[in-house]
Amino acid sequence: MPLQITHQRPVVVIYKDKLLPGSQTFVRAQAEALRDFVPVYAGAQLVPGGLSLPEGRSTIANDGGLLGPLRQFAFYRWGYSPKLMRDLEQVKPALLHCHFGPDGVSAMRLAKKLAVPFLITFHGYDATITPEFAPDWRHRAFLKQRDILARTGAKFLAVSKYIKSRLVDQGFPEDKVVVHYIGIDTDFFRADPSVNREPIVLFVGRLVEKKGCEHVIRAMAQVQAARPEVRLVVIGEGPLRPSLERLARENAPNTTFLGAKSPNDVRQWMNRASVFCVPSKTAKNGDQEGFGLVFTEAQAMGLPVVSFASAGVPEAVNDGVTGFLVPECDEAGLARNITMLTSDPQIWQRCSAAGISRVRSQFNLQKQTGLLEEIYASITGTALGGANGSPKTARETEDSPVALV
């Protein structure tokens, strides 16, 4: 289907090589929250079973058929895709916004052909994995062309101050790197006070090394030794699931693995649980948590967090206020704080209320997306209408916790 844009607002191309994995709802949520720009999604291919995209606002190089894979290869190899160019030239984009560094090579070529500026959001692994562990040819191509990207990109958005520091260390110009917290839908992530909290510790995340599920299982062995009624619920899929299930059977038997769940299901479990624990850590390949939107989702639901003070996590969780952070791999510390939050109602209530307040004031999706549009406007020279119809300027965001850093 051809692109169908009826709005007069400027168009921003939201670029991902693969549109759009189910784990990347934050990309779609941010784009659909735009108010002064119209998002059009572009990529090399669709992800089978991936997220649905708005009708008439997406285009890909590989549109199926016998020649589809060849078109995809030509686009990856040379940036050649007459279909993408034809579709995108039709809507006259003002700029291109790419998510994840390895996707930046294709995005850079496409932006050059369209003669528009581009920016890239770095989310975590793309700024932290060490070069010798580059997971695929796309990541290796990104590392080879990182210096070119750093010179030609208009801006580089870091999802935390920690990720900004990593990008600057890798040669990205400091004046081009902007800290921008994506934000969450605080209307969707809002607790139902009529639901009773249960003695449940909730883990939500991919079952991979970086997310540290093994550590919460071992911590729960200590918790359940004294309080066997405290249950661990694990939501997520990944290659480590079989070994983690064995570990739980041997150490923390009151554990339930639910597999992948919908956002609605996750929200319901966040409403039932008493503690949220995803002890993210530095993986052997260097992969680290850039920020962790799931921590803000939990706190918005009034769910205190227990985790490791790793990478960008201390920016998502205010230690001692909205939850408790301990050094990486400190399982005794996890167990101690889980026990405290499940047994002391006053501390729990204090952390719960503080988490809700902090997320609503600092990580609200509409507010954060407004700041993103300020960045777009600074690149394109577009005049913004603002939420109340009056023009905004970048100066108005200087006192915000997510001002242009």
N, C-alpha and C positions, 0 to 999 in steps of 0.2 A: 504493500500500500504506500502511495506517495506521502510525503510529509504534508500535514495540513495545519498551517499556522494562521489563525484568524486575528490574533492580538497584534496591536501596534507596538508593543513593547520590544526592546532589543532582545535578540536570541543569544543564549549561551549554549554551546555544545558541551554536553556532559559526556566525557569520553572514558570508556573502559574497553580494553581489548576484548573481554568476554562480558557480554550483557546478559544477565546480571546475576551473580551467584546469590543463593538464598541467604547467605551469611552477611550480605552487604546491603541490608535494608537501609542503613544510614545514608548511603549514597542517594537512593531514591527519595528518602524522607527529606533530606536537605534540599534536593533539587525542587521537589514539589512544594516546598515552603517558600520558594522565591516569590517575590511580589512585584518587583520592578523589571525583572528579566523573565523570559520564557525559556524553560529548559527543553532542549532537543537531545535525545540520547543517540550516541553513535559508537560503533565498535567494529571489530573484525568478525565476530560471530555471536550468536545467541547461545546461552547456556541451557542445555536441555533441562526442563523442569525448574528453571530459574524464576526470578521475580517477574511478575507481569509489569509491562510498561504501558504508559498512556497511548491509546490508539492515535495514530497519525503523528506521533512525535518520537519515532525511533527509526534508525536505518543502520544497516550492517553491510560489510563487504561481501560476506558469504551468505547469499540469499537462497541457498539450497540448489538442488539439481546436480547434474553431473559436473558442471563447471564451478560449483560453489567452492569446493576446497581449493581449486586453482586460483580463484579470485582472492581467497583468503591468503594463500601463500604469496601471491603477487603483492598484496597490500603489506603483509609483514616484511617481505624482503626488500621491496622498493618503494613502499608507500603509494603504490599504484592501485587506484580503485575508481574507475569512471563513475560507478553507481554512487558511491559515497560523495564524490565531488558534485555530481549532478544534483543529488538530493540536498546537500548542504548549501550549495551556491544558491539554490532556489529560495532559501529562507534568510540569506544574507546575515550570517552570524556576526556578532560583535566581538566575541572571544571564545576560546576553548578552555574548558576546565577539565583536567585529567585527574583521575584518582589512582594513586599508587605509582611509585617511581618507575618500575619496569614497563608500565603502560606508556610512559612518557616518550619513548622513542617513536612509537607510532603516532602519538599525539603531536609531537614536534613536527614530523613530516607533514601531517595533515594540516596543521595550523599554517605551515609555510605555504602550502599549495592554496589555502584559502586566504592567505595574506591577512591573518588575524593574530593577535597576541595570544599566548597560552600561559596557563599556570597549572601547577601540580600540587595536589594534597598528598603529603607523606603521612602514613598511618601507623607505622611501627616497624614491621619486619623489613620494609623497603629501605629503612635508614639504619637498621641495626645488624642484620645478618652479615657476618664476615665474608669477604669475597670468595674465599676458598670453599664456602658452603653454598654458593649461589645455586638455587634449586632447579633452574632450567635455563634454556637458551635465551629466553626473554630477559631474565635477570642478568645474565652475562653480557648481553647486548647493552643493557642499561649501564652497567659498570664501565663498559668500554666508551660509552658516549656521555658519561655523566658530566664531564667538563663542558661539553658542547651544550648540554641541557642547562647547566648552571649559567652559561653566558647568554643564552638566547631566551630563556624563560622570563616572563614579565615578573612573576612572583612565585614563591614556593611556600605553601601553607603547611605548617607543622601542627599536629594535633595536640602538642604539649610543648612546654618550655624544654623538656628533656629532649624531644625529637629535634627541636630547633638547634640545640647544642650539638647534636650528632651531625646534622646537616652542615653546620658551619665548620665543624672539624673536618668534614669531607670536602671542603672547598666551595660550598655554596656561599655567594656573597651575603654577608650578614644583613645588609640593607634590603635585600630581596626576600629574606625569610621572615614570614609573619606567623606568629602564634595565633591559631584560630581553633577554639574548641567547637566541635560541631553542634553539640546540643541535642536534647531529646524532646519528644512530645510530652510535656508535663500534664496535658489533659488526658492523654491515653494512660500514662503511668501515674495513676492516682489511686490510692488505696481506698477500698470500701471498708469503712469502720465497723460495719455490721458483721464482718468476717472475723472469727476468733483466730488469734495466733496460736500455732501449735509448736511443740518443741522439735522444730525441723531446722536443720542447717542445709541451706540450698547452695548447690554449685550449678552454674550455667556457663557452658563454654565448650569449645572443641576439645576433644580428648587427645591432646598433643602435649609434648613436654613442657612448652612454655606456660601452659595454664596451671600446672602444678597440682593436678587432681590427686596424685599419689600422696601429697603432703597433707591434704585435708583428710584423706582416709586414715593415715597414720595418726593424725591429731585426734580424729574421732575415736580411734581405739582407746586413747587415754580418757576421752570424755565419757564414752560408753562403759568403761570399766567402773566408773562411779555412778553414772546415770544412764543405764541401758535404754531408757525410754526416749532419749534424744536421738532422732533419726536423721540420717544423711540422705538427701535426695539429689541425684546427679542427672542433670539435663544436658544432653549433647552427644555427639557422635565423633568418632575418630579412630585412628589406628591403634591407640592404646586401650581401647575398651576391654578386650579380653583379659589383658594383664591386670587392669584396674579392677575388674570384677573378681578375679582370683584374689587380689590383695584385700579387697573388702570382705570376701567370705572368710578369710583367715584372720582378719584383724578387727573389722568393724561390721559385724553381721547385720546390724540394723541399718542397712544401706539399700536403697532402691535406685536402679538405673532405668531411666525412662526413655533414653534415646533423644533424638531431635524432636522439638516441640514448636508449635506456632507461637508467635508473639502473644496471642491471647492466652494460651496455656501458660507461658512463662509468667505473664502478669498475674495470673491466678495463683501460681505457686509462690510468687513474691509476696502476695497478699496473705498467704497462709503461714509462711515461714517466720522464724524468729531471728535468724542470723543468715547473712549472705557471705559465703566464703569461696573465693576464687584466688588461691595463693599464687598469682603469676610470678614467674621467676625468669632468670636469664637461661635460655636453652644452650645446649652445647654448641650450636651453630651461631650463637650470638643473638638470636631472635629474642626481642623483649617487648613488653607491653607498652605501646606508644602512649596510651591514656587509659582506655578501658571504658567505653560508653556503658557497658553493662553495670558498672559500679554506680553510675549516676542513675540508671534506671531503677536499680534496687533502692537507692537512697530516696528517690522520688516517691517510691512506694512505702516509705517509712521503715525500710529494712536496714538495720545497722550492718556495717561491713567489717569483716575480719580478713586481713590479707597480709602479704609481704610488702615491705616498703621498697618496691622494685621499679626502676625506670620511671615511667610517667604515672604510676599508681598514686603517689602522694599528692598529685595535682587533682586527682578525681576524688580522693578520700581525705578528709581533714582529720588527721590522726588525733585521737583523744576527744574529738568533738562529734564527728558523724560515724566513727568506727575506730578500730584499733589496728595499727600496722606494726609488724615485727620484722626483724632482719630476714632475708631470704633463707629458707630451709629451717627456720626455727619452729619446729612442729610443737614443741612444748609451749611456746608462746601462743601459737594458734589455739591449742587446747585450753590454755588458761583464759584467753579472752572469750572463746566460745562458751566456756563454763560460766564466766561472769555474766555475759549477756543473757544467757538462758536461765539464770538464777536470781538476778538482781533487777526487779522491775523498774526501779528508779533510774538506774544507769541506762537500761534499755530505752525507756521513754525519752530521756534526755537526748540520746543519740538519734532516735527515730525522728523527733521533732526538728533537731538541728539539720539532719540530712534533707528532709523535705524543704526546709527554708533555704538551704544553700543551693540545692539544685534548681529550685524555682527562680531564684534571683540571679544565678550565675550561668546556668546551663540550659536555659529555656530555648527550644529550637527556633521559635519565631524571632527572639532577640538575637540569637547568634547568626541566624540567616540574614537578618538585617545588617549585621556587621560584615558578613560576607559580601553583600551587595555594595557596601561602601568600598570594599576592596575592588570589586568589579568596576565600579564607577571611577575609581582612581586610575585604573588601567585604560579604560575606554573613553573617559571624559563624559560619561553619561550623567545627566541630571536626574537625581532620584526624587520621587514624590514623597516618600516617607509614609509612615503608618497613618498620619493625620492629614496627608495631602500637602504638607509643607516641605520644601527641600531640606535635605540633611547634608551635613558636611562631615568629613573625616574628623574634624576637630571635636565634634560632639561626642565622640566615642573615647576620648583620651582617658577619662577617669574610669572606664569600664575595665573589669578584670581580663577582658579579651581585646583590649585596644591593640592597635597595630604596634607590635613589639619589635 
